[in-house]
């Protein structure tokens, strides 16, 4: 598989990605736990069929110490016993926030209340922003058919 165009080498794309990366950096610098951030990025990427981001964030999470057991169970988190209640709340919010078009009511009050039990206001802002940012990256990569499998941890800095 080859990408449709060299998105990452395009000057206009560089300008766009500068702003998306800046938003992503604000989230990564927040108090939202780093492990939760990676779980959310991986789950949204799985839902969106973004192999590039799934590859990237799985490798980055593993490098940061995430276990293969937890990485392998992200897609089946509801049945898995290896995630905390807070992580499960974040994964539910990520799923509903990613599948907005599939759900007539958007994110449910129940999912929001559950997340709010585990995260303070700054962390909720970070979580909402993270879901938006990873969905933007997923769409860029899926539309461009960016190949997966060759990502090297730290490749983008």
N, C-alpha and C positions, 0 to 999 in steps of 0.2 A: 504494500500500500504506500502510496506517495500522497503528500498533501497537495491540495489543489493549487496552492501558490505558496511562496515563501513569506508567510505572514510575519514571522519573527524577524525577517530581514528587510521588511518594507518600512520606509521612513514614516509614512502616516500611521501605520500600526504601532511603530515605536512611540509616537506621540500619544496614541490612545492607551497603550499599555503602561506608559509612565503614570498616567492618572489612576488606572486600575491598580497598579502595583503600589502606588501611594496609599490608596484606600486599604489594600491588603496589609500594608506595613502598620497602619494605624490599628488594625484589628490584632495583628500578631503582637503588638506592643501593649495590648490591653491586659486586664487581669483575667480574662477568660482563659482557663487552663489550656496550655499548648496541646495536650493530648486530646482534649475535647475538640479543639480547632481541627486537628487532623482527622478525627473520626467524622466530623461534619463534612469536611471537604471530600473525603473518600465516599461517604454515603450519597451525597448529592451527585458526585461524578458517576457513581454506579447507576443511579436512577436515570441520569441524562445520557448514559451510554458513552461517556467520555473516557475512552481508554487512556488517552495521554495523561489526563489529570488523575485518574485512578492509579496509574503506574507511578506518576510523580509523587503523589502524596502517600501512597503505600510505602515507597522506598524512603521518603523523608521520615515518616513515622517510625519505620523499623530502625533507621539510623539514630533516631532520638530515643530508642529503647522500647518502643511498642512491641509487644509479643506477637508472634505469628498466629497464635491461637486467637487473640482478639482481632487481628487484621483479617483473618479468615472468616470470622463470624459477623463482621459488620453488616453484611447484607441480610443476615438472619438475627439481628440484634434482639428482636422481640422474644425469641425462644432461647437466647443465650444468657447464661448466668454470669458472664464475665464483665459486664458493664455495670457501673454504679447507677443509682437512681437519677443522679444529675446528668450523667452521660446519656441515659435513655431518654430523658426529657429533651435534651439537645438534639438527639437523633430524630425524635418525633417531630420537633419543630422544623428541623432541616427537611424532613420528608414532606411535611405539609407545605412548607414554604417553597419547596422545589416543584411540587405538584399542584401549584395554584390553579392551573387551567383544568386539572382533573377534578377539582373539588369546588362545587358551586359556591360554597360558603367561605372559601379560602382557608386560613388557619383557624382551627376551632378555639373557642374560649377555653375549653378543657386543656388543650395542648399548651396554650399560652399560660394558663394558671399553673400548670405543672412546671413549666420552665421557670416561671417567676418564683416558685417555691425554692428553687435551687440556685438562682443567679440574681445578683443585685442589678440595679438599673444600668450601670456601665457595662456589665457583662451581657445583659440582654441587648443593649445597643450593639455591642460587638458581635453577638450571635446573629442578629438580624442582618448586620452589615456583611458578615462573613458569608451568610447564605446568599445574599445578593451578589457578592464578588465572585464566589465560586461558580454560581450559575452563569455569570457573564463569561468567565473563562471557559466553562464547559461549552457554551454556545459558539464561541469563537472556534474552538478546536473541533467540535463536531461538524460545524458547517464547512470548515476547511479540510476536514478528514485528516487531521494531524495524526500521524502514526504513533502507536504506543509500543513501549517495550524498551526503547533505547535511552530513556532518561537516566542521567547520572546524578546522584544526590549532590545538591549544591550547584548544579549546572547554571542556575540563573542568579547565583549570588547569595 
